[in-house]
Amino acid sequence: MKTFCSLAIGVVFASAALAQSSDRPKQSIGAAANSFAFQIIGKTATSSDENYLLSPFSVSCALSLLIPGTKGGEQNKLLSIIAPGFSAQHAMFGYGALSNQMVKSRQLSVANSAWADNRMKLSSGYAKAIKGPLGAQVSSFQHNQGSLKKINSWVSAKTKQRIPKILDQIKDADRLFLINAIAFDGKWQEQFDPARTAQQTFHAAGGRDEQVQMMHMKRKVAYFKNGTLRSIRLNYQGGEYSMLLMLPEFNDDVAETFRGLNAKSLDKILSGASSSDSVNIALPKFKFSDSFQLKDALSAVGLGSFFNHADFSKISPSLADGKIDRVIHKTFVELDEKGTKAAAATSIGIQPTMVRVDQPEFIADKPFAFYILHNKTKIIVFAGVVNKV
């Protein structure tokens, strides 16, 4: 497991537009979510020969469950990270509306839940706040194996068994788990022909060559190329989602590609892409999982104080002196000729106290990066690096 952070309050999460109002911020909640996405990707996509997969959308959805449980300066700090410029109410309704918009095609499912220690009095106001705009299921747990199994079973079901468990244990001090789970199923708009899939060499990170199953097609797709990278955009059926694949031209450190991207550069790639009838595409089939402890990463983007002390009395009087103990994030992705399956779960635990020929082609026979995007909002649902297959 990659170690980036942990939490002192027990919370778990698994992976829109606001109605018009006079105090609505100029940027959309989608732009706010992606602003956080670029920050958290920059802190977790470290140089490595291993594969990488994060769902920044799941993490931000999970953190949105904390909004009604905070107040004063702590709430302002949280909002400045995941919804800058938004009031608490608008941020909650914004994330709820965004999730509702993104699940309309039924390719993505989003579920939230809160699990409170059955010995702790949960504020009715907090329960109502997360049930309403965020659609969270509120349940209780006991400190036993039965409750651990029940929480993990919920995550497994909501991620279509792709994340079989999120928690290894319930600690004695755990009082609350906020859980977000998401699952994605997308079939390619134009599927790869299995007859054209053949064994081919993939030049993996670290100088290793691997024999992999490489899919091939020649299609009219959105294609972008500059002096740094080339990319293609493959749509899923219905046009609601797409995969943006990015292949560095010279740099072997694909994670650096992610760390160098922001909203402007993403827009430049998306808007600068042109269609061509002669893009030769080669893409390996792959399947992998990833996991993170997000304490260090979240601390680095401004939430470090929450891991030391936070007033969560709006959640429960017993959490007036509380903290986040750990934030666990797990992901899964599988790509083949038919399409892509992916899933993510985020758990917040709270306790008291080379140069190519210049022609349209995308030959992914070396490490590459990808986003799974919600096309209308440009939300980054998943961000990944394939260093080996």
C-alpha positions in Angstrom: 0.0 0.0 0.0 1.3 3.4 -0.9 1.5 5.6 2.2 0.5 9.2 1.8 -1.7 9.9 4.9 -4.1 8.8 7.7 -7.0 10.0 9.8 -8.3 10.2 13.4 -12.0 10.1 12.8 -13.5 7.0 11.3 -15.0 7.8 7.9 -15.2 5.9 4.7 -16.1 7.0 1.1 -16.3 5.2 -2.2 -16.6 7.0 -5.6 -23.5 19.3 -11.2 -24.6 22.1 -11.5 -26.0 24.3 -8.8 -29.3 26.1 -9.2 -28.8 29.8 -10.0 -28.6 32.0 -7.0 -27.3 35.5 -6.1 -24.3 34.2 -4.2 -23.3 31.4 -6.6 -19.6 31.4 -7.2 -18.3 32.2 -10.7 -16.7 28.8 -11.2 -18.8 25.6 -11.2 -18.6 22.9 -8.6 -17.1 20.8 -11.4 -14.2 23.2 -11.8 -13.8 23.2 -8.0 -13.7 19.4 -7.9 -11.1 19.3 -10.7 -9.0 22.0 -9.0 -8.8 19.6 -6.1 -8.1 16.7 -8.5 -5.0 18.3 -9.9 -3.7 19.0 -6.4 -4.2 15.5 -5.0 -2.9 13.9 -8.2 0.2 16.1 -7.9 0.8 14.8 -4.4 0.2 11.1 -5.1 1.5 10.5 -8.6 5.1 10.1 -7.4 7.9 8.7 -9.6 7.6 4.9 -9.6 7.9 1.9 -11.8 4.5 0.7 -10.4 1.1 1.4 -11.9 -1.0 4.2 -10.4 -4.7 4.7 -10.2 -6.6 7.4 -8.2 -10.2 8.6 -8.2 -10.0 12.2 -7.2 -13.7 12.5 -7.6 -14.3 9.8 -5.0 -11.9 11.5 -2.6 -13.6 14.9 -3.0 -17.1 13.3 -2.6 -16.0 11.6 0.6 -14.6 14.9 2.0 -17.9 16.6 1.1 -19.5 14.5 3.8 -17.4 16.3 6.3 -18.8 19.8 5.4 -21.9 19.8 7.6 -19.8 18.3 10.4 -17.5 21.3 10.6 -17.9 24.9 11.5 -16.0 28.2 11.6 -12.4 28.3 10.4 -12.2 24.5 10.0 -15.2 24.5 7.7 -13.7 27.4 5.7 -10.5 25.5 5.4 -12.2 22.4 4.1 -14.3 24.4 1.6 -11.2 26.2 0.4 -9.7 22.8 -0.6 -12.7 21.1 -2.2 -15.1 23.9 -3.1 -13.3 27.3 -3.0 -15.7 30.2 -3.2 -18.7 28.1 -2.2 -20.8 28.4 0.9 -21.2 25.1 2.9 -24.8 24.7 1.7 -24.0 25.4 -1.9 -21.0 23.0 -1.8 -23.1 20.1 -0.5 -25.9 20.7 -2.9 -23.3 21.2 -5.7 -21.6 17.9 -5.1 -25.0 16.1 -4.8 -26.2 17.7 -8.0 -23.0 16.9 -9.8 -23.2 13.2 -8.8 -26.8 13.1 -9.9 -25.8 14.5 -13.3 -23.0 12.1 -13.7 -25.0 8.9 -13.0 -27.8 9.7 -15.5 -26.3 7.5 -18.2 -26.0 4.6 -15.7 -22.3 4.1 -16.6 -21.3 5.5 -13.3 -22.8 4.8 -9.9 -22.0 6.8 -6.8 -22.9 5.9 -3.2 -22.3 7.6 0.1 -22.7 6.2 3.6 -22.0 7.1 7.2 -21.4 4.5 9.9 -21.5 5.7 13.5 -20.5 3.9 16.7 -23.7 2.6 18.2 -22.6 4.0 21.6 -22.3 7.5 20.2 -25.2 9.9 19.8 -25.1 11.2 16.2 -26.5 14.6 15.6 -29.9 14.5 13.9 -29.0 17.7 12.0 -25.8 16.1 10.6 -27.6 12.9 9.6 -30.3 15.0 7.8 -27.7 17.1 6.1 -25.9 14.2 4.5 -29.0 12.2 3.7 -30.5 15.1 1.8 -28.2 16.6 -0.8 -25.6 13.9 -0.6 -27.9 10.9 -0.5 -25.9 9.2 2.2 -27.1 6.0 4.0 -26.7 6.4 7.7 -26.0 3.2 9.8 -24.5 2.2 13.1 -21.6 -0.2 13.8 -20.3 -2.2 16.8 -16.7 -3.0 17.5 -16.8 -6.6 16.3 -16.1 -8.7 13.3 -19.8 -8.7 12.2 -19.8 -4.9 11.7 -16.4 -5.0 10.0 -17.9 -7.6 7.5 -21.0 -5.5 7.1 -19.1 -2.3 6.2 -16.8 -4.2 3.8 -19.8 -5.9 2.2 -21.4 -2.6 1.6 -18.3 -1.3 -0.2 -18.0 -4.5 -2.2 -21.6 -4.4 -3.3 -21.4 -0.7 -4.3 -18.2 -1.2 -6.3 -19.6 -4.4 -8.0 -17.2 -6.6 -6.0 -14.2 -4.8 -7.5 -13.1 -3.4 -4.1 -13.8 -6.5 -1.8 -13.0 -4.6 1.4 -12.0 -1.1 2.5 -11.2 -1.8 6.2 -8.8 -4.3 7.7 -10.0 -3.5 11.3 -12.2 -1.3 13.4 -9.9 0.3 16.0 -11.1 0.8 19.6 -11.1 4.5 19.2 -13.0 4.6 15.9 -16.3 6.5 16.2 -17.4 7.3 12.6 -16.7 6.0 9.1 -17.8 8.2 6.1 -17.8 6.0 3.0 -18.0 6.9 -0.7 -18.0 4.2 -3.3 -18.1 4.5 -7.1 -18.2 2.1 -10.0 -17.8 2.7 -13.7 -18.8 0.5 -16.7 -18.2 1.9 -20.1 -18.3 0.1 -23.5 -16.2 1.7 -26.3 -18.2 3.6 -28.8 -16.1 1.7 -31.4 -14.8 -1.5 -30.0 -11.5 -3.1 -30.8 -11.7 -6.2 -33.0 -10.4 -9.2 -30.8 -9.1 -10.8 -34.0 -6.5 -8.0 -34.3 -5.3 -8.4 -30.7 -1.8 -10.0 -30.7 1.2 -10.5 -28.5 3.6 -7.6 -28.7 6.4 -6.1 -26.7 5.6 -3.4 -24.1 8.6 -1.4 -22.9 7.8 -1.2 -19.2 9.2 1.3 -16.7 12.6 0.4 -15.4 13.9 -0.9 -18.7 11.9 -4.1 -18.6 10.4 -5.6 -21.8 7.1 -7.5 -21.4 5.1 -9.6 -23.8 1.5 -8.3 -23.6 -1.8 -8.6 -25.5 -1.9 -5.5 -27.6 -5.2 -4.3 -29.2 -5.2 -2.6 -32.5 -7.5 -0.4 -34.5 -7.4 2.4 -37.1 -10.2 4.9 -36.4 -11.2 8.5 -36.6 -10.6 9.9 -33.1 -9.7 13.1 -31.4 -5.9 13.4 -31.7 -3.5 15.9 -30.2 0.3 16.3 -30.5 2.8 18.9 -29.3 6.4 18.8 -28.4 5.8 17.1 -25.0 3.1 14.5 -25.6 0.5 13.1 -27.9 -3.0 12.0 -26.9 -6.1 10.4 -28.2 -9.6 10.5 -26.8 -11.7 7.3 -27.0 -15.4 7.8 -26.3 -17.7 5.3 -24.5 -21.1 4.4 -25.8 -23.6 7.3 -25.4 -20.9 9.9 -25.5 -21.2 10.7 -21.8 -17.7 9.5 -20.9 -14.4 9.2 -22.6 -10.9 8.0 -21.9 -8.1 10.5 -22.6 -4.8 8.7 -23.1 -1.5 10.5 -23.0 1.8 9.3 -24.2 4.9 11.4 -23.4 7.1 12.0 -26.4 10.5 11.9 -24.6 10.1 11.6 -20.9 10.0 8.1 -19.4 8.5 9.4 -16.1 4.9 9.3 -17.0 3.8 10.5 -13.5 5.6 13.7 -14.3 3.0 14.2 -17.1 0.3 14.2 -14.4 2.2 16.5 -12.1 2.6 19.0 -14.9 -1.1 19.2 -15.9 -3.7 21.7 -14.7 -7.1 22.9 -15.8 -5.6 25.1 -18.6 -3.4 22.4 -20.0 -6.2 19.9 -20.0 -8.4 22.3 -21.8 -5.6 22.9 -24.3 -5.4 19.2 -25.0 -9.2 18.7 -25.3 -9.8 21.8 -27.4 -6.6 21.4 -29.6 -7.4 17.8 -30.6 -8.4 17.3 -34.2 -10.1 14.4 -35.9 -8.3 12.2 -38.5 -9.2 9.2 -40.5 -5.8 7.6 -40.2 -4.9 7.3 -36.5 -3.2 4.0 -35.9 -3.9 2.9 -32.3 -2.2 0.2 -30.3 -3.3 -0.2 -26.7 -2.5 -3.0 -24.3 -5.1 -4.9 -22.3 -4.6 -4.3 -18.6 -6.1 -4.9 -15.2 -4.8 -3.7 -11.9 -5.7 -2.3 -8.4 -4.1 0.4 -6.3 -4.4 1.6 -2.7 -3.3 4.6 -0.8 -3.2 6.0 2.7 -3.9 9.7 2.0 -2.9 11.4 5.2 0.3 12.9 3.8 -1.3 14.0 0.5 -4.3 15.6 2.1 -2.0 17.3 4.7 0.1 18.7 1.8 -2.9 20.3 0.2 -4.0 22.0 3.4 -5.9 19.6 5.6 -3.0 18.7 8.0 -4.7 20.2 11.0 -7.7 17.8 10.7 -5.3 14.9 11.5 -4.3 16.6 14.7 -7.4 18.1 16.1 -10.8 19.2 14.8 -14.1 20.2 16.3 -16.7 17.7 14.9 -19.3 18.5 17.6 -21.8 19.1 14.8 -21.5 15.4 14.0 -21.7 14.3 17.7 -21.0 16.1 21.0 -18.5 13.3 21.8 -16.4 14.5 18.8 -15.9 18.1 19.9 -12.3 17.0 20.4 -11.8 14.8 17.4 -9.5 14.2 14.6 -9.2 12.2 11.3 -7.2 9.1 12.0 -6.9 7.7 8.5 -8.1 8.1 4.9 -8.0 4.9 2.9 -8.4 5.0 -0.8 -8.6 1.9 -3.1 -9.1 1.6 -6.8 -9.6 -0.9 -9.6 -9.5 -0.7 -13.4 -9.8 -3.3 -16.2 -9.5 -2.4 -19.9 -10.1 -4.7 -22.9 -11.6 -4.8 -26.4 -15.1 -4.1 -25.2 -14.5 -1.2 -22.8 -13.5 -0.3 -19.3 -14.5 -1.3 -15.8 -13.3 0.7 -12.8 -14.2 1.3 -9.2 -13.0 3.3 -6.2 -13.7 3.5 -2.5 -12.5 6.2 -0.1 -12.7 5.8 3.7 -12.3 8.5 6.2 -11.9 7.2 9.8 -12.7 9.6 12.6 -11.9 9.3 16.3 -12.1 11.5 19.2 -9.2 13.4 19.9 11.6 8.6 -27.8 11.1 10.7 -31.2 8.4 9.2 -33.4 7.6 9.7 -37.1 5.3 12.7 -37.4 2.1 10.9 -38.4 -1.2 10.4 -36.6 -0.6 7.3 -34.4 -0.8 6.4 -30.8 1.3 3.3 -30.1 1.1 2.7 -26.3 4.0 0.2 -26.2 5.6 2.1 -23.3 4.3 3.7 -20.1 1.4 6.0 -20.6 -1.2 7.9 -18.6 -5.0 8.2 -18.8 -8.0 10.0 -17.5 -11.6 8.8 -17.5 -13.6 11.9 -18.0 -17.2 13.0 -17.7 -17.4 14.8 -21.0 -19.9 17.5 -20.2 -18.4 18.7 -16.9 -14.8 17.5 -17.7 -14.7 15.9 -14.3 -11.7 13.7 -13.8 -13.3 10.5 -12.4 -10.2 8.4 -12.6 -6.5 9.2 -13.3 -4.0 6.4 -14.0 -0.5 5.5 -15.1 0.3 2.2 -16.8 4.0 1.5 -16.2 3.6 -2.3 -16.7 1.0 -4.7 -17.9 
